[in-house]
Amino acid sequence: MVASRQTSESTYPRQRRGRQGTYSIVAFDPETGATGVAVQSHWFSVGSLVTWAEAGVGAVATQANVEISYGPLGLGRLRIGESAAEALDGLTTADPRAETRQVAIVDARGEVAVHTGGECMTYAGHAVGEHHSCQANLMAGEGVWSAMSESFAAASGGLTARLLGALDAGEAAGGDVRGRQSAALLVVPGTGEPWETIVELRVEDDPDPLRELRRLVNLHDAYVLAGEGDELSARGDHAAAGDRYVSAFERAPQAVELEFWAGLYLVERGERERELAHLRSTIERNRGWRELLDRLEPASAPAAAEARRLLDRG
């Protein structure tokens, strides 16, 4: 234990960061086994500091006078079988500046532990509910963390949506006293390789980071559908692949990439006028899409030849 304390303490001078007003949530989904962490702050790139998670292990939010090493070290403790409470105790016991920190941990069993140091800047506190913890510091008022917890507990739907809802509730309750700048969301599956994620998104600098984060989540979900289309196409099921591409574009119609593939595969449905409108739209914005169309082979895109013929016919 002495050696561990010396090793941990030696990292603190290198890892110290300035004070940050931040509110976050860590949570576990008992239906899927997924864990996640979401955060917003008036601090540039807050996600690169606060959010840590690993598939089948758990999630950590480290903030206030943030000690970044709490993230990887906390996950490391969970990985070897410690509970959230044991991991948190190990981190704070080894840290001579623990009273300036705020950290929350949820493990892969849904157990939660949280620490708000006595030297965290007012308003600071946390609220623990079933399978989740909400924590905040340097807030406009003391109702932020309880509002987040109440929102998460009352919400239905998947973990990502509930995490976003909790952030919205925190903002509605006053949020960071300084305003808004960045936000992040990280959700990992209940099992999988250490690098696997369900969704991992950051808004580094934006006047309305939660709105931008929601836009990115929607775009992420559209690209998940497109990825399923790629897998179906690789297996030769081009009709089903086309359905995925069209669904992806309908979800995110501003995405040029998705418009191109949706337009191409609409020919499988015989919707040629609709197909040509989308293909022409993408090509008008960037001639590179026509070059890509010319490169596509029948094995990977059976509709490409017909699309080229129709475009050339005018």
N, C-alpha and C positions, 0 to 999 in steps of 0.2 A: 504493500500500500504506500509506503514512503516513496519508493521509486516512481510509482504512478503519479503521486502528487507532484513530485519534482518535474517529471516530464510534462504534465499538463500545465503547471504554473509557468514553465519556461516559454510556453507559446503565447501567453497573454500579452506581454509587451509588444509583440509583433502583430497581433491580431486586433488590437484595440481600435475602435471606431468612435466617431463622435456620437452624441446623443441623437436619437431619432424618435419622433412621435409616430407610432405605428399601431395599427390594430390588425389582429390576425385570428385565424381559427384553425385548429387541427381537429380532424374527425375521422371516424371509422364507419364503414357501411357494413352492418352485419349481414345483409343480403348477399353481397358480392365479395366481402373480405377486403375491399379496396380501402386504402387510407389516403388522406389528402391534407393539404395545407393551402390557405389562401390569405393574402395580405394586401393592405393598401397603406400608403404613407405619403407625406410630403417630404420625400427623400428620393434622390435619383437612384434608379435601378434597385429598388428595395428587394426584389426577388432574388438577386444575386447574393444577398446577405441573409435573408430571413428563412427562406423556404428550402427544406430538405426532406426527402422521402426516398424509400427504397422498397421495391416490390417484396411482399411477404415479410417485411421487417417493421415498418411503421413510418411515422412522420414527425418532424421537429420544426418548431418555429422559434428562432432565437432573435431577440430584439432588445429594445431600450438601449443601454450602452452596450451595443451588440458584441457578443463574443462568437465569432463565426465558427470556431472549432466546436462549439456545442452541437452544431449540426452533424458533421461527420463522426465526432466522438460519441454523440448520443446514439446515432444509428449503429455504430460499432458495438456499443453495449447491448442494444436490443438484439443484434445479430447473434451474439453469443448466449442469449437466453435470459438476459435480465428483463425485468418488468419495466414499464414506464417509470414507476416510482423509484425503483432501484437505480435506473439509469440517471434520472434527474438528481437523485441524492449524490451519486458519484460525481457528477459534473459540478454541482454547486459546492460540495465539500472540498473539492480540489481547487476551487477558484477563490482567491483572496478578495476579489471584487464582486462576489456574488450578489451583494446587496444593491449593486447598480444594474443588475441584469433582469430580464424577463424572458422566460423560456417555457414552452409547453411541449409535451411529448405524448403521442398516442402510439400504442404498440399494436401488433397484428392480431391481438385478441380483443382490441377495443378498450383496453384499460388506459386511463388518462392520468397524467401528473402535470402540475403547473407550479411555477415559482414566479412571484412578483417581488423583487427586492425592495426593501424599505427606502432605498435612495432613488428609486425610479421617479421621474418627474410627474407631478400632479397634472391632470388626473390620471391615476394608474390603478389598475385592478384586473381581476379575472373572474369569470363565471364558468363553472364546470357543470355539464349536463351529461345525459346518457351518451357515451361514446364520443364526446367532444369537449373541447375547452376553447373559450374565447378570451383573449387577453388584449390589453391596450395600455398605452402610456402616452403622456403629453396630449391628452384629449381635451376637447372643448368642454366636456362635462362628464360626470361619473356614470351616466346611463348607457354609455356606448357598449361595453362588454356584455351587460345583461340583455340589451336589445338584440345583439347578435345571437346570443344563446337562445333567446326566446324564438327568434326567427328560425333558426336551424331546427329546433325541437318541433316546431309546428309545421314545418314544410314537408311536402311530399316530393316524390321524384328521385332522380339519381343524385349521387354525391356531388357531382360538379355543380348542378343547379342549386343544391342546398347551400353549398359553400358560397356561391355568388350571391345568393339571397342574404346570407349572413353579413357579407360585406356591405351590401346595399343598406341593410338595417343599421349597421354601424355608422355609415355616412349620414343616414337620416336622423340619427340620434346626436349628431354633432361632429363626429369624426375627429381627425387631427386638428388641433387648434390652429395650425398654420395653413391648413387647406389640403390640397391634393397634388400629387405629382406622378406617382408610379404605383403599380399593382402587379400581382403575380398569382398564378394558380398552378399547383402541382398535385396530380392525382396518380397513384400507382396501383397496380393490381394486387390482389391478395396472394398470388403466387407468380413466379416468373424470375427471369434473370435480373441481376442488379440494375441493368440499364433500361429495363422495360418501364414504360409509362403509359397511362391512359390519356392524359393530357398534360402538357407542360408549356405554359405560355407566360410571357412577361410583357408588361407595358412599362418601358423605361422612363419616359418623359412625356406627359400628355396633360392638357388642362382638365380632362375628364377621364381619368384612367379606368374607372369602373365601366363606363360606357364603351370605351375602346376594348377593354378586356372581354366584354360580352360579344362585341363584334368579332373578335378573334376566335372566341369559342365557337361561334356559329360557323366561321370559315373553317376552323379545324374540323368540325363535324362534317362539313361538306367534303373536305378532302379525305376524310375517313371513308366516305361512300365512294369517292373516286378511286381510292386505293383498293377497295373491294372490287370495283370494276376492273382494275388492272389484273387482279388475281383471277377473276373469272375469264377475262380475255386470254390470259396465259394458258388457261385450261381448255380454251376453244369454245367456251360458252359465250359467244359474242352478243347474242340477244339479251341475256341476263346482264352482261357487262354494260350494254347500252342503257338498260333501265337504271343501273346505278349512276352512270354518268349524267343522265338526264335529271335524276333526283338530286344529284350533287349540285348541278347548275341551278335548279329551281330553288335550292336552299341558299345559294350564294350567287345571284345573277350578276353581280359586279365582277366576278372572277373570270378574266379572259381565258385562262387555261381551261376552266371547266366549261365555258361556253363553246370552245373549239371542239372538245371531245363530245359534248352533248350534241352539237350540230352534226358532227360526223356520224354518230350512231343513230340519229333520228332517221336516217335512210333505211335502217333495218325495220323501222315501223312503216315505211312508205310515206313519211311526212316530209316530202322533198322540199316544198316551198319553205317550210319552217327551218329545215336543215340548212338550206342555202342562205337564208337570212342570217343565221348565226355564224356560218362560216365566212360570209362576206364581211360581217361586222368585225370579226377577229382579224381578217386579212387587211382590211382597211386601216386598222390601227397598227398593224405590224406585218410587213410582207414576209417575215420569217415564218409565219404560220402556213403560207402557201408553199414555201419551200419544204416545210415539214410534211405537208400533205403529199407532196410529190415523192418524198422519200419512203412513205409507208408502204409496206409489202402486204399482199393479200393475206398471208398467214396471220399477221398481227392485226390487220384492219381491213376486213373484206369489203367494207363500204367505201374505202378510199378511192378506188378506181372509178366507181360510179359518181362519187362526189366531184372528182376532177373533171369528169366528162360534163357534168351538169354546169359546173362553174365556167368551163371553157366555152360552153354553148351560149352562155350569157343570159 
